[in-house]
C-alpha cells in the first residue's frame, strides 16, 4: 500500500474487539485513562448520523443561543472527538484535558469500550437512538 493510500485510509487495528484506525489505536491508552467529570455531556453516535449537527446544537444551547459565541473556534475544538488522534493534530483527550467546565464530548465508541469514568461520574449521555 502506498503512503498516499495509507493517509486516505489508515489501516485498521483491533482494540477491545473493535476495529479502529491505526492513529486512534495509537492513542488508545489515553482514551482508556481519560477521566470524565461529573458535568461532562457525552454525545455518543454512530458514524455519519448527524454527530456534528448535534454537537453544534448542544454548543449553541450551552451558549444561550448566541450564534456569534458558538462560532468562535472550530467545532472539533469546542466539542472534541474523544478517540481522535493523528499526525499533526492534537488528540481529543489532550484537548479535553485542557477544557473548562462543562465539557461536551463526542464519540463513536461502543458503550462496552468507553472509559469507565463516564459511568463512575454519572455523566449525561446523548445516545443515538436510530
N, CA, C and O atoms as a MOPAC input file, in Angstrom:
PM7 MOZYME 1SCF
protein

 N      0.85300 1    -1.18000 1     0.00000 1
 C      0.00000 1     0.00000 1     0.00000 1
 C      0.89600 1     1.23900 1     0.00000 1
 O      1.84500 1     1.31600 1     0.78100 1
 N      0.60600 1     2.19800 1    -0.86200 1
 C      1.41500 1     3.41000 1    -0.92600 1
 C      1.10100 1     4.31200 1     0.26500 1
 O      0.05700 1     4.17900 1     0.90400 1
 N      2.02200 1     5.23000 1     0.55000 1
 C      1.81000 1     6.11300 1     1.70000 1
 C      0.60300 1     7.02600 1     1.48900 1
 O     -0.06600 1     7.39200 1     2.45500 1
 N      0.31500 1     7.40100 1     0.23200 1
 C     -0.86900 1     8.21300 1    -0.04000 1
 C     -2.14100 1     7.44900 1     0.30700 1
 O     -3.07100 1     8.01500 1     0.88100 1
 N     -2.18400 1     6.17000 1    -0.03900 1
 C     -3.34600 1     5.34800 1     0.30600 1
 C     -3.48600 1     5.21400 1     1.81700 1
 O     -4.59900 1     5.23200 1     2.34400 1
 N     -2.35700 1     5.08000 1     2.51700 1
 C     -2.40400 1     4.94900 1     3.97400 1
 C     -2.93700 1     6.21800 1     4.63200 1
 O     -3.64100 1     6.14700 1     5.64000 1
 N     -2.60200 1     7.39100 1     4.05900 1
 C     -3.12500 1     8.64100 1     4.60800 1
 C     -4.62400 1     8.74800 1     4.38700 1
 O     -5.35300 1     9.21900 1     5.25900 1
 N     -5.08000 1     8.31500 1     3.22700 1
 C     -6.50500 1     8.38000 1     2.92200 1
 C     -7.30600 1     7.33100 1     3.67800 1
 O     -8.44500 1     7.58000 1     4.07500 1
 N     -6.72300 1     6.18000 1     3.87300 1
 C     -7.42200 1     5.09000 1     4.55200 1
 C     -6.41100 1     4.35400 1     5.43700 1
 O     -5.83800 1     3.34700 1     5.02200 1
 N     -6.19400 1     4.85600 1     6.65000 1
 C     -5.22500 1     4.20900 1     7.53800 1
 C     -5.64700 1     2.77500 1     7.84800 1
 O     -6.83900 1     2.47000 1     7.88600 1
 N     -4.67200 1     1.89600 1     8.07000 1
 C     -5.00500 1     0.50400 1     8.38400 1
 C     -5.76100 1     0.39500 1     9.70700 1
 O     -5.56400 1     1.19200 1    10.62400 1
 N     -6.62600 1    -0.60700 1     9.78000 1
 C     -7.40500 1    -0.85400 1    10.99500 1
 C     -6.65000 1    -1.77400 1    11.93500 1
 O     -5.89300 1    -2.64400 1    11.50300 1
 N     -6.86900 1    -1.56900 1    13.23500 1
 C     -6.33600 1    -2.47000 1    14.25800 1
 C     -7.46800 1    -2.77800 1    15.22300 1
 O     -8.34700 1    -1.94700 1    15.45300 1
 N     -7.43700 1    -3.97600 1    15.78400 1
 C     -8.46200 1    -4.35500 1    16.75700 1
 C     -8.08300 1    -3.84400 1    18.14300 1
 O     -6.97100 1    -4.06800 1    18.62100 1
 N     -9.01300 1    -3.16300 1    18.76800 1
 C     -8.84400 1    -2.68600 1    20.13900 1
 C    -10.10600 1    -3.09100 1    20.88400 1
 O    -11.19800 1    -2.62400 1    20.56200 1
 N     -9.96000 1    -3.94500 1    21.86200 1
 C    -11.12400 1    -4.42400 1    22.60300 1
 C    -12.13600 1    -5.11200 1    21.70400 1
 O    -13.34000 1    -5.04500 1    21.95100 1
 N    -11.65000 1    -5.77400 1    20.66200 1
 C    -12.51900 1    -6.47600 1    19.73000 1
 C    -13.19100 1    -5.57800 1    18.70600 1
 O    -14.01800 1    -6.04200 1    17.92100 1
 N    -12.84200 1    -4.29700 1    18.70800 1
 C    -13.45700 1    -3.33900 1    17.79500 1
 C    -12.39800 1    -2.80800 1    16.83200 1
 O    -11.31900 1    -2.40900 1    17.27000 1
 N    -12.68800 1    -2.79600 1    15.51500 1
 C    -11.71200 1    -2.24800 1    14.56600 1
 C    -11.63200 1    -0.72500 1    14.68300 1
 O    -12.64700 1    -0.02900 1    14.64800 1
 N    -10.41000 1    -0.23000 1    14.82000 1
 C    -10.16200 1     1.20600 1    14.95800 1
 C     -8.99000 1     1.55600 1    14.05200 1
 O     -8.05500 1     0.76700 1    13.91100 1
 N     -9.03500 1     2.74200 1    13.43200 1
 C     -7.92100 1     3.12500 1    12.57200 1
 C     -6.65400 1     3.28700 1    13.40900 1
 O     -6.70700 1     3.65800 1    14.58100 1
 N     -5.51900 1     3.00200 1    12.78100 1
 C     -4.22600 1     2.99100 1    13.46000 1
 C     -3.92900 1     4.18600 1    14.34100 1
 O     -3.57200 1     3.99900 1    15.50400 1
 N     -4.06100 1     5.43200 1    13.83000 1
 C     -3.75000 1     6.58700 1    14.67700 1
 C     -4.62100 1     6.66200 1    15.93700 1
 O     -4.14300 1     7.07800 1    16.99200 1
 N     -5.89300 1     6.26500 1    15.83600 1
 C     -6.75800 1     6.25700 1    17.01800 1
 C     -6.29600 1     5.16700 1    17.98300 1
 O     -6.28100 1     5.37000 1    19.19700 1
 N     -5.92100 1     4.01200 1    17.43800 1
 C     -5.44400 1     2.89800 1    18.26900 1
 C     -4.15800 1     3.28200 1    18.99600 1
 O     -3.93900 1     2.86000 1    20.13200 1
 N     -3.30800 1     4.07700 1    18.34900 1
 C     -2.05800 1     4.51900 1    18.97800 1
 C     -2.32100 1     5.36600 1    20.21900 1
 O     -1.48300 1     5.42200 1    21.11900 1
 N     -3.46800 1     6.02000 1    20.27500 1
 C     -3.83100 1     6.88400 1    21.39700 1
 C     -4.72900 1     6.16600 1    22.40400 1
 O     -5.22600 1     6.78400 1    23.34500 1
 N     -4.93700 1     4.87500 1    22.21000 1
 C     -5.93400 1     4.15100 1    22.99800 1
 C     -5.66800 1     4.19500 1    24.50000 1
 O     -6.60700 1     4.28100 1    25.29200 1
 N     -4.42000 1     4.13900 1    24.89000 1
 C     -4.08500 1     4.17300 1    26.31800 1
 C     -4.60000 1     5.46800 1    26.96200 1
 O     -5.09200 1     5.44400 1    28.09000 1
 N     -4.49100 1     6.58500 1    26.25600 1
 C     -5.00100 1     7.86200 1    26.77600 1
 C     -6.52200 1     7.87200 1    26.84800 1
 O     -7.10000 1     8.47200 1    27.75400 1
 N     -7.16800 1     7.20900 1    25.89600 1
 C     -8.63200 1     7.11600 1    25.91500 1
 C     -9.07300 1     6.30000 1    27.13000 1
 O     -9.97900 1     6.70500 1    27.85800 1
 N     -8.43700 1     5.16300 1    27.34400 1
 C     -8.79600 1     4.30500 1    28.48800 1
 C     -8.60000 1     5.01500 1    29.82500 1
 O     -9.38900 1     4.83100 1    30.75200 1
 N     -7.55200 1     5.82200 1    29.92100 1
 C     -7.24200 1     6.51500 1    31.17900 1
 C     -7.99800 1     7.83600 1    31.33100 1
 O     -7.89100 1     8.49300 1    32.36600 1
 N     -8.75500 1     8.22500 1    30.31900 1
 C     -9.45000 1     9.51400 1    30.34400 1
 C    -10.35500 1     9.60500 1    31.56600 1
 O    -11.09100 1     8.67000 1    31.88200 1
 N    -10.28900 1    10.74200 1    32.24500 1
 C    -11.10500 1    10.96200 1    33.43700 1
 C    -12.24600 1    11.92300 1    33.12300 1
 O    -12.04000 1    13.12100 1    32.92600 1
 N    -13.43500 1    11.37400 1    33.08300 1
 C    -14.62500 1    12.19500 1    32.87300 1
 C    -14.89300 1    13.00700 1    34.13300 1
 O    -14.43300 1    12.66800 1    35.22400 1
 N    -15.64200 1    14.08000 1    33.95700 1
 C    -16.05800 1    14.92000 1    35.07800 1
 C    -17.57400 1    14.81600 1    35.21100 1
 O    -18.27500 1    14.53700 1    34.23800 1
 N    -18.05400 1    15.03400 1    36.38500 1
 C    -19.48400 1    14.85500 1    36.66500 1
 C    -20.38300 1    15.67600 1    35.73200 1
 O    -21.47700 1    15.23200 1    35.38500 1
 N    -19.93500 1    16.85900 1    35.32700 1
 C    -20.78300 1    17.70400 1    34.47700 1
 C    -20.50600 1    17.53700 1    32.98300 1
 O    -20.99000 1    18.33400 1    32.18000 1
 N    -19.74000 1    16.52100 1    32.59500 1
 C    -19.49600 1    16.25200 1    31.17400 1
 C    -20.77400 1    15.78900 1    30.49100 1
 O    -21.62100 1    15.13100 1    31.09500 1
 N    -20.89100 1    16.14300 1    29.23200 1
 C    -22.00200 1    15.69600 1    28.39800 1
 C    -21.40200 1    14.92200 1    27.23200 1
 O    -20.59600 1    15.46200 1    26.47400 1
 N    -21.78800 1    13.67100 1    27.08800 1
 C    -21.23900 1    12.79900 1    26.05200 1
 C    -22.25800 1    12.60400 1    24.93800 1
 O    -23.37500 1    12.14800 1    25.18200 1
 N    -21.87000 1    12.95000 1    23.71700 1
 C    -22.69000 1    12.69800 1    22.53300 1
 C    -22.14800 1    11.41500 1    21.92000 1
 O    -21.03900 1    11.39000 1    21.38400 1
 N    -22.93100 1    10.35900 1    22.00300 1
 C    -22.49900 1     9.03400 1    21.55600 1
 C    -23.35100 1     8.60500 1    20.36500 1
 O    -24.54600 1     8.34700 1    20.50900 1
 N    -22.72500 1     8.53200 1    19.18400 1
 C    -23.47400 1     8.25200 1    17.96500 1
 C    -22.73700 1     7.28300 1    17.05200 1
 O    -21.54500 1     7.02000 1    17.21300 1
 N    -23.48500 1     6.76700 1    16.09500 1
 C    -22.88100 1     6.01100 1    15.00000 1
 C    -22.22500 1     7.01100 1    14.05100 1
 O    -22.66100 1     8.16000 1    13.97500 1
 N    -21.18900 1     6.59600 1    13.33100 1
 C    -20.60000 1     7.49100 1    12.32800 1
 C    -21.63900 1     7.89500 1    11.27400 1
 O    -22.53000 1     7.12100 1    10.92300 1
 N    -21.49700 1     9.10800 1    10.79100 1
 C    -22.34200 1     9.64500 1     9.71800 1
 C    -23.82300 1     9.68300 1    10.09400 1
 O    -24.68700 1     9.45800 1     9.24500 1
 N    -24.11500 1     9.96400 1    11.35900 1
 C    -25.51900 1    10.00500 1    11.78500 1
 C    -25.91600 1    11.37300 1    12.34400 1
 O    -26.90000 1    11.48000 1    13.07500 1
 N    -25.16200 1    12.40800 1    12.00700 1
 C    -25.50800 1    13.75400 1    12.45600 1
 C    -24.77400 1    14.20200 1    13.70400 1
 O    -25.24000 1    15.10100 1    14.40500 1
 N    -23.64000 1    13.59500 1    13.99400 1
 C    -22.88200 1    13.91700 1    15.20400 1
 C    -22.48300 1    15.38900 1    15.25200 1
 O    -22.65900 1    16.04700 1    16.27800 1
 N    -21.95100 1    15.90500 1    14.15700 1
 C    -21.52100 1    17.30400 1    14.13200 1
 C    -22.72100 1    18.23200 1    14.27000 1
 O    -22.64400 1    19.24800 1    14.96100 1
 N    -23.80500 1    17.89700 1    13.63400 1
 C    -25.03600 1    18.69000 1    13.71500 1
 C    -25.50900 1    18.76400 1    15.16900 1
 O    -25.80800 1    19.84900 1    15.66900 1
 N    -25.57700 1    17.62100 1    15.84600 1
 C    -25.99300 1    17.58700 1    17.25600 1
 C    -24.99000 1    18.36000 1    18.11400 1
 O    -25.38300 1    19.07700 1    19.03400 1
 N    -23.69800 1    18.21500 1    17.81500 1
 C    -22.65700 1    18.93900 1    18.55900 1
 C    -22.87200 1    20.44300 1    18.46800 1
 O    -22.75700 1    21.15300 1    19.46700 1
 N    -23.18400 1    20.92400 1    17.27500 1
 C    -23.40900 1    22.36400 1    17.09200 1
 C    -24.65700 1    22.83600 1    17.83200 1
 O    -24.66400 1    23.92900 1    18.39800 1
 N    -25.69500 1    22.03400 1    17.83200 1
 C    -26.92600 1    22.39800 1    18.54700 1
 C    -26.66400 1    22.46500 1    20.05200 1
 O    -27.07800 1    23.42100 1    20.70700 1
 N    -25.98300 1    21.46400 1    20.60200 1
 C    -25.67500 1    21.44900 1    22.03700 1
 C    -24.79300 1    22.64400 1    22.39300 1
 O    -25.01800 1    23.29600 1    23.41300 1
 N    -23.79500 1    22.93400 1    21.56600 1
 C    -22.91400 1    24.07500 1    21.79900 1
 C    -23.71600 1    25.37800 1    21.79800 1
 O    -23.47900 1    26.25800 1    22.62600 1
 N    -24.64400 1    25.49600 1    20.88400 1
 C    -25.49100 1    26.68500 1    20.80200 1
 C    -26.36600 1    26.81700 1    22.05600 1
 O    -26.52700 1    27.91600 1    22.58800 1
 N    -26.92300 1    25.71300 1    22.51900 1
 C    -27.74300 1    25.72500 1    23.74100 1
 C    -26.90200 1    26.17100 1    24.93500 1
 O    -27.33900 1    27.00000 1    25.73200 1
 N    -25.69400 1    25.61600 1    25.05500 1
 C    -24.82100 1    25.96800 1    26.18100 1
 C    -24.37600 1    27.42500 1    26.13400 1
 O    -23.99800 1    27.99700 1    27.15700 1
 N    -24.42100 1    28.02400 1    24.94400 1
 C    -24.06400 1    29.43500 1    24.79700 1
 C    -25.29400 1    30.33300 1    24.77700 1
 O    -25.23900 1    31.46400 1    24.29500 1
 N    -26.40100 1    29.82400 1    25.30300 1
 C    -27.61300 1    30.62200 1    25.43500 1
 C    -28.18800 1    31.09900 1    24.11300 1
 O    -28.85800 1    32.13000 1    24.06200 1
 N    -27.93000 1    30.35600 1    23.04400 1
 C    -28.45700 1    30.72500 1    21.73500 1
 C    -27.63800 1    31.78700 1    21.01500 1
 O    -28.02500 1    32.24600 1    19.94000 1
 N    -26.50900 1    32.18100 1    21.59700 1
 C    -25.64700 1    33.20700 1    20.99600 1
 C    -24.85900 1    32.59600 1    19.83500 1
 O    -23.86500 1    31.90100 1    20.04500 1
 N    -25.31700 1    32.86500 1    18.60900 1
 C    -24.68300 1    32.25400 1    17.43300 1
 C    -23.25900 1    32.75000 1    17.21800 1
 O    -22.40900 1    31.99800 1    16.74000 1
 N    -22.99000 1    34.00200 1    17.56400 1
 C    -21.62400 1    34.51700 1    17.40000 1
 C    -20.66100 1    33.79300 1    18.33800 1
 O    -19.55800 1    33.41900 1    17.93900 1
 N    -21.08100 1    33.60100 1    19.58000 1
 C    -20.23400 1    32.89100 1    20.54700 1
 C    -20.00200 1    31.45200 1    20.10600 1
 O    -18.89700 1    30.92700 1    20.24800 1
 N    -21.02900 1    30.82000 1    19.57700 1
 C    -20.92300 1    29.42200 1    19.14700 1
 C    -20.07600 1    29.24500 1    17.89400 1
 O    -19.70800 1    28.12300 1    17.54600 1
 N    -19.76400 1    30.34100 1    17.21500 1
 C    -18.94400 1    30.22200 1    16.01300 1
 C    -17.49100 1    30.58400 1    16.26200 1
 O    -16.68900 1    30.60300 1    15.32800 1
 N    -17.14100 1    30.87200 1    17.51200 1
 C    -15.74500 1    31.15400 1    17.85100 1
 C    -15.00900 1    29.82900 1    17.97600 1
 O    -15.29200 1    29.04300 1    18.87900 1
 N    -14.09600 1    29.58600 1    17.10200 1
 C    -13.34500 1    28.32900 1    17.13700 1
 C    -14.06600 1    27.23100 1    16.38400 1
 O    -15.28800 1    27.25200 1    16.23000 1
 N    -13.29200 1    26.28300 1    15.92500 1
 C    -13.83300 1    25.15100 1    15.16400 1
 C    -14.62100 1    24.22500 1    16.08300 1
 O    -14.29900 1    24.08500 1    17.26200 1
 N    -15.65100 1    23.59600 1    15.53500 1
 C    -16.49700 1    22.70600 1    16.34200 1
 C    -15.69000 1    21.53200 1    16.89400 1
 O    -15.98900 1    21.04400 1    17.98400 1
 N    -14.67200 1    21.06900 1    16.16400 1
 C    -13.88500 1    19.93700 1    16.66500 1
 C    -13.03700 1    20.32800 1    17.86700 1
 O    -12.55800 1    19.45500 1    18.59100 1
 N    -12.84200 1    21.62600 1    18.09300 1
 C    -12.14600 1    22.08000 1    19.29700 1
 C    -13.14000 1    22.34900 1    20.42300 1
 O    -12.82600 1    22.14700 1    21.59700 1
 N    -14.32100 1    22.79700 1    20.06800 1
 C    -15.34800 1    23.10100 1    21.07000 1
 C    -16.00100 1    21.83100 1    21.60100 1
 O    -16.34100 1    21.73300 1    22.78000 1
 N    -16.16900 1    20.85000 1    20.69800 1
 C    -16.74200 1    19.54900 1    21.05800 1
 C    -15.78300 1    18.48600 1    20.52500 1
 O    -15.99500 1    17.94200 1    19.44100 1
 N    -14.73000 1    18.18900 1    21.28700 1
 C    -13.70800 1    17.25400 1    20.79900 1
 C    -14.21400 1    15.82200 1    20.66100 1
 O    -15.11400 1    15.37600 1    21.37300 1
 N    -13.60700 1    15.13900 1    19.73200 1
 C    -13.87600 1    13.74400 1    19.41800 1
 C    -12.94100 1    12.92300 1    20.30700 1
 O    -11.73600 1    12.88800 1    20.06100 1
 N    -13.47400 1    12.26800 1    21.32600 1
 C    -12.69200 1    11.59800 1    22.36400 1
 C    -11.54800 1    10.75800 1    21.82000 1
 O    -10.40300 1    10.92500 1    22.24000 1
 N    -11.84300 1     9.85800 1    20.89400 1
 C    -10.83400 1     8.90100 1    20.43500 1
 C     -9.96800 1     9.40800 1    19.29600 1
 O     -9.09500 1     8.68000 1    18.82300 1
 N    -10.18500 1    10.63400 1    18.84400 1
 C     -9.45100 1    11.16800 1    17.69700 1
 C     -7.97600 1    11.37700 1    18.01700 1
 O     -7.61100 1    11.86400 1    19.08700 1
 N     -7.15300 1    10.99800 1    17.06900 1
 C     -5.71900 1    11.20500 1    17.17800 1
 C     -5.12700 1    11.00900 1    15.79800 1
 O     -5.62300 1    10.19400 1    15.02000 1
 N     -4.09100 1    11.73400 1    15.49000 1
 C     -3.45200 1    11.57000 1    14.19400 1
 C     -2.22800 1    12.45500 1    14.08300 1
 O     -2.01000 1    13.33800 1    14.91200 1
 N     -1.43700 1    12.21600 1    13.06300 1
 C     -0.22200 1    13.01000 1    12.87100 1
 C     -0.54200 1    14.49400 1    12.68700 1
 O     -1.36600 1    14.85600 1    11.84700 1
 N      0.10000 1    15.33200 1    13.45800 1
 C     -0.05800 1    16.77200 1    13.31300 1
 C     -1.33300 1    17.36300 1    13.88300 1
 O     -1.60600 1    18.54700 1    13.68200 1
 N     -2.12200 1    16.56200 1    14.59100 1
 C     -3.37200 1    17.05500 1    15.18200 1
 C     -3.37300 1    16.71500 1    16.66800 1
 O     -2.99100 1    15.60600 1    17.04300 1
 N     -3.79500 1    17.65000 1    17.52200 1
 C     -3.87000 1    17.28500 1    18.94100 1
 C     -4.96300 1    16.24200 1    19.15500 1
 O     -6.02500 1    16.30900 1    18.53500 1
 N     -4.70300 1    15.30100 1    20.01500 1
 C     -5.68600 1    14.24200 1    20.27200 1
 C     -6.88900 1    14.81800 1    21.00800 1
 O     -6.79900 1    15.85000 1    21.67300 1
 N     -8.01500 1    14.12800 1    20.87400 1
 C     -9.22100 1    14.54600 1    21.57800 1
 C     -9.00800 1    14.58300 1    23.08200 1
 O     -9.48800 1    15.48900 1    23.76200 1
 N     -8.28300 1    13.59100 1    23.60100 1
 C     -8.04100 1    13.55400 1    25.04900 1
 C     -7.20100 1    14.74700 1    25.49600 1
 O     -7.42800 1    15.29600 1    26.57400 1
 N     -6.24100 1    15.14700 1    24.68000 1
 C     -5.38900 1    16.29100 1    25.02600 1
 C     -6.21400 1    17.58700 1    25.05100 1
 O     -6.07700 1    18.39600 1    25.96800 1
 N     -7.06500 1    17.77400 1    24.04300 1
 C     -7.92500 1    18.96600 1    24.00300 1
 C     -8.85500 1    18.97800 1    25.21700 1
 O     -9.01300 1    20.00600 1    25.87600 1
 N     -9.46600 1    17.83100 1    25.50400 1
 C    -10.42900 1    17.74100 1    26.60700 1
 C     -9.78600 1    18.00900 1    27.96000 1
 O    -10.39300 1    18.64800 1    28.82000 1
 N     -8.56800 1    17.52700 1    28.15600 1
 C     -7.89800 1    17.72900 1    29.43800 1
 C     -7.60000 1    19.19900 1    29.71700 1
 O     -7.35600 1    19.57200 1    30.86400 1
 N     -7.61700 1    20.03700 1    28.68300 1
 C     -7.35700 1    21.47200 1    28.84900 1
 C     -8.63700 1    22.29700 1    28.93200 1
 O     -8.57900 1    23.49600 1    29.20400 1
 N     -9.78800 1    21.67500 1    28.70400 1
 C    -11.04800 1    22.42400 1    28.66900 1
 C    -11.61800 1    22.67700 1    30.05500 1
 O    -11.42100 1    21.90500 1    30.99400 1
 N    -12.34400 1    23.81000 1    30.14300 1
 C    -13.06800 1    24.15300 1    31.36100 1
 C    -14.40300 1    23.42100 1    31.37500 1
 O    -14.74300 1    22.69200 1    30.44300 1
 N    -15.14400 1    23.63200 1    32.44600 1
 C    -16.46600 1    23.02900 1    32.60500 1
 C    -17.50600 1    23.86700 1    31.88100 1
 O    -17.26900 1    25.06300 1    31.71000 1
 N    -18.60900 1    23.34900 1    31.45300 1
 C    -18.83700 1    21.93000 1    31.20600 1
 C    -18.22900 1    21.53500 1    29.86700 1
 O    -18.15600 1    22.34400 1    28.94300 1
 N    -17.80100 1    20.29900 1    29.77500 1
 C    -17.22700 1    19.80900 1    28.52100 1
 C    -18.28700 1    19.01700 1    27.76500 1
 O    -19.05300 1    18.25200 1    28.35300 1
 N    -18.31300 1    19.21600 1    26.45400 1
 C    -19.16000 1    18.41100 1    25.58100 1
 C    -18.20100 1    17.55400 1    24.76900 1
 O    -17.27800 1    18.06300 1    24.13200 1
 N    -18.43200 1    16.25200 1    24.80300 1
 C    -17.52500 1    15.27700 1    24.19400 1
 C    -18.31400 1    14.44000 1    23.20700 1
 O    -19.44200 1    14.03300 1    23.48500 1
 N    -17.71200 1    14.18300 1    22.04600 1
 C    -18.39300 1    13.28200 1    21.10900 1
 C    -17.56000 1    12.02800 1    20.91500 1
 O    -16.33400 1    12.04700 1    21.02300 1
 N    -18.26500 1    10.92800 1    20.62200 1
 C    -17.59800 1     9.65000 1    20.39700 1
 C    -18.43400 1     8.76700 1    19.48000 1
 O    -19.65400 1     8.90100 1    19.38700 1
 N    -17.72900 1     7.85800 1    18.80600 1
 C    -18.38700 1     6.80000 1    18.03800 1
 C    -18.08200 1     5.44200 1    18.67300 1
 O    -18.39500 1     4.40300 1    18.09200 1
 N    -17.47700 1     5.44600 1    19.85200 1
 C    -17.10900 1     4.18600 1    20.50200 1
 C    -18.34200 1     3.42400 1    20.97500 1
 O    -19.36400 1     4.00800 1    21.33500 1
 N    -18.20900 1     2.11800 1    20.96200 1
 C    -19.26100 1     1.27500 1    21.51900 1
 C    -19.25300 1     1.43700 1    23.03500 1
 O    -18.20700 1     1.66900 1    23.64000 1
 N    -20.40500 1     1.31400 1    23.62700 1
 C    -20.55400 1     1.52900 1    25.06100 1
 C    -19.61500 1     0.62700 1    25.87100 1
 O    -19.14000 1     1.02300 1    26.93600 1
 N    -19.35200 1    -0.56500 1    25.37500 1
 C    -18.51100 1    -1.52300 1    26.10500 1
 C    -17.06600 1    -1.06000 1    26.25400 1
 O    -16.37300 1    -1.51000 1    27.16600 1
 N    -16.59700 1    -0.17500 1    25.38500 1
 C    -15.19600 1     0.24600 1    25.44700 1
 C    -15.02500 1     1.70200 1    25.88400 1
 O    -13.90800 1     2.21800 1    25.88700 1
 N    -16.11200 1     2.36200 1    26.25000 1
 C    -15.99100 1     3.72600 1    26.77200 1
 C    -15.22200 1     3.70200 1    28.08900 1
 O    -15.33400 1     2.74000 1    28.84800 1
 N    -14.44900 1     4.74100 1    28.36800 1
 C    -13.75500 1     4.78900 1    29.65000 1
 C    -14.73800 1     4.66400 1    30.81800 1
 O    -15.80800 1     5.27300 1    30.81200 1
 N    -14.36700 1     3.88700 1    31.78800 1
 C    -15.20500 1     3.60800 1    32.95800 1
 C    -15.62000 1     4.89000 1    33.69500 1
 O    -16.68000 1     4.94300 1    34.31900 1
 N    -14.77700 1     5.90800 1    33.61200 1
 C    -15.05700 1     7.14100 1    34.35800 1
 C    -16.37200 1     7.80600 1    33.94100 1
 O    -16.96200 1     8.53900 1    34.73400 1
 N    -16.84000 1     7.56500 1    32.71500 1
 C    -18.13400 1     8.13600 1    32.30700 1
 C    -19.26200 1     7.57500 1    33.16800 1
 O    -20.20900 1     8.28600 1    33.50200 1
 N    -19.15500 1     6.29700 1    33.52300 1
 C    -20.18900 1     5.66800 1    34.35600 1
 C    -19.97400 1     6.02100 1    35.82300 1
 O    -20.92900 1     6.31000 1    36.54400 1
 N    -18.70800 1     5.99800 1    36.26500 1
 C    -18.40700 1     6.31500 1    37.66400 1
 C    -18.85400 1     7.73000 1    38.03100 1
 O    -19.34900 1     7.95700 1    39.13600 1
 N    -18.68400 1     8.67500 1    37.11800 1
 C    -19.04600 1    10.07500 1    37.37600 1
 C    -20.50100 1    10.37800 1    37.02400 1
 O    -20.98500 1    11.48800 1    37.24600 1
 N    -21.19700 1     9.37200 1    36.47100 1
 C    -22.61700 1     9.51100 1    36.11500 1
 C    -22.85700 1    10.69200 1    35.17300 1
 O    -23.75000 1    11.51200 1    35.38600 1
 N    -22.04200 1    10.75000 1    34.13800 1
 C    -22.15500 1    11.81500 1    33.13300 1
 C    -23.46000 1    11.69400 1    32.36200 1
 O    -24.05300 1    10.61800 1    32.27100 1
 N    -23.88500 1    12.80200 1    31.81800 1
 C    -25.06600 1    12.79400 1    30.95200 1
 C    -24.64200 1    12.29700 1    29.57500 1
 O    -23.60400 1    12.70000 1    29.04900 1
 N    -25.45400 1    11.42000 1    28.99900 1
 C    -25.14100 1    10.83800 1    27.69100 1
 C    -26.30200 1    11.10000 1    26.74400 1
 O    -27.45600 1    10.81300 1    27.06300 1
 N    -25.98200 1    11.64900 1    25.56900 1
 C    -26.96500 1    11.80300 1    24.49600 1
 C    -26.68500 1    10.68300 1    23.50300 1
 O    -25.77600 1    10.80300 1    22.68200 1
 N    -27.45100 1     9.59400 1    23.56300 1
 C    -27.17800 1     8.46700 1    22.66900 1
 C    -27.89100 1     8.61800 1    21.33100 1
 O    -28.90800 1     9.30400 1    21.22500 1
 N    -27.34600 1     7.97200 1    20.32500 1
 C    -28.01200 1     7.87200 1    19.02700 1
 C    -29.01800 1     6.74300 1    19.16400 1
 O    -28.64400 1     5.61000 1    19.46400 1
 N    -30.26200 1     7.03700 1    18.95200 1
 C    -31.29900 1     6.01900 1    19.14700 1
 C    -31.80100 1     5.42400 1    17.83800 1
 O    -32.83300 1     4.75300 1    17.80900 1
 N    -31.06500 1     5.67200 1    16.75100 1
 C    -31.50400 1     5.10900 1    15.47000 1
 C    -31.09800 1     3.66500 1    15.33800 1
 O    -31.38700 1     3.03300 1    14.32100 1

